[in-house]
């Protein structure tokens, strides 16, 4: 599946700051934070999955690593939270499901 790109409207150094600020502001207003407890069994399984992912990622091509790095950066910048991007993703998935 190939998804088109939309240029970020924020400079990279500002990307993600608004979301982080919003969560801090919400926490100050409500005084409530989320918490997740993970059992030892789940932690071991996650470690196994991470180890497997690391071992297979090392065998991937430089192009794939570059793409993964680009996706990671876009996640950090909030790129995939943009309405236009979500629409592109939804349209692409719908098209794949119809094929």
Secondary structure, DSSP 4 states (H G I P E B T S, - for coil): --------SS-TTTTTHHHHHHHHHHHHHH---------HHHHHHHHHHHHHHHHHHTTS-HHHHHHHHHHHHHHHHTGGGSHHHHHHHHHHHHHHHH-
